[in-house]
Amino acid sequence: MQFKDILKSVESEGKEKHVPVIEIGKGKGEGGVDIVHVVVGKETPHPNTVEHHIAWIELFGVKKDGQVINLGRAVFAPAYTSPNVRFQVPVAEFKAFCAIAYCNIHGVWENCLEV
């Protein structure tokens, strides 16, 4: 088994609630820093109960030379927090961003955005 075998993508059933949406805000952070915003359930909210929730979101950046950098992970408590996170990232150093999110029932979902 390979890691790609467990990833769900934007083509999978249930995508509207599970696929992490990546948005770039160049200069939108405090002091003019770049922000990469990742949210799960942007259009159709994902359930947020103890029984069914997004447990974490992780963001990776692909540098212009192809090197992949883990930019961070946000962990969410069920019922109390929303799967919505902002990372301060120097966007100009990257050619793409990939986010993965884990639903405790439906598994690991991914999405990538080229910049």
C-alpha positions in Angstrom: 0.0 0.0 0.0 1.2 3.5 -0.8 0.2 6.8 0.9 -1.6 7.9 -2.2 -3.9 4.9 -1.9 -5.5 6.3 1.2 -5.9 9.9 0.0 -9.3 11.1 -1.2 -9.2 13.9 -3.8 -11.5 16.6 -5.2 -13.1 13.9 -7.4 -14.3 11.7 -4.5 -17.8 11.5 -3.2 -18.5 13.9 -0.3 -15.9 16.4 -1.6 -18.0 19.4 -0.8 -17.6 18.8 2.9 -14.1 17.3 3.0 -11.7 18.8 0.5 -9.5 21.5 2.0 -9.9 24.8 0.2 -6.6 26.8 -0.1 -6.7 30.6 -0.5 -3.7 32.9 -0.9 -3.7 36.3 0.6 -0.5 38.2 -0.5 0.2 40.9 2.0 -3.1 40.3 3.8 -1.6 39.4 7.2 -0.6 41.7 10.0 2.3 43.9 8.9 1.7 42.9 5.3 2.8 39.3 5.5 1.5 36.7 3.1 -1.2 34.4 4.4 -2.2 30.9 3.2 -5.7 30.1 4.4 -7.0 26.5 4.5 -10.6 25.7 5.4 -12.6 22.5 5.2 -16.3 22.8 4.5 -16.2 26.2 3.1 -19.3 25.9 0.8 -21.0 23.0 2.7 -20.1 23.0 6.4 -18.6 19.7 7.7 -20.2 18.3 10.8 -18.4 19.2 14.0 -19.5 16.6 16.6 -17.5 14.2 18.8 -18.8 11.4 16.5 -17.9 13.1 13.2 -15.4 15.9 12.8 -12.2 17.2 11.1 -9.3 16.3 13.4 -6.5 18.1 11.7 -5.3 20.0 8.6 -1.7 20.0 7.4 -0.1 22.3 4.8 2.9 21.6 2.5 4.6 24.0 0.2 6.4 23.1 -3.0 9.4 25.4 -3.5 10.4 26.5 -7.0 13.2 23.9 -7.1 10.7 21.1 -6.3 11.6 20.7 -2.6 8.6 19.9 -0.4 8.3 21.7 2.9 6.0 20.8 5.8 4.6 24.3 6.8 2.6 23.2 9.8 -0.4 21.3 11.2 -3.5 22.5 13.1 -5.3 20.1 15.4 -9.0 20.7 16.1 -11.1 19.6 19.1 -14.5 18.2 18.1 -17.6 20.3 18.8 -15.6 23.4 19.9 -13.3 24.4 17.0 -13.7 25.0 13.3 -11.4 23.4 10.6 -10.2 26.8 9.5 -6.5 27.9 9.8 -4.2 30.6 8.5 -0.4 30.1 8.0 2.0 33.0 7.5 4.1 32.0 4.6 6.4 33.8 2.1 4.3 32.9 -0.9 6.8 34.1 -3.5 9.2 31.3 -2.5 6.7 28.6 -3.5 5.2 27.3 -6.7 2.4 25.3 -5.1 0.7 24.5 -1.8 -0.9 21.2 -0.9 -3.2 20.7 2.1 -4.4 17.4 3.6 -7.2 17.1 6.1 -8.4 14.1 8.2 -12.1 13.4 8.9 -12.4 10.8 11.7 -15.0 8.9 9.7 -14.2 9.5 6.0 -10.4 9.5 6.1 -7.7 11.7 4.6 -8.5 14.3 1.9 -6.1 16.4 -0.2 -6.1 19.4 -2.5 -3.3 21.4 -4.2 -3.1 24.9 -5.6 -0.4 26.2 -8.0 0.6 29.8 -7.5 
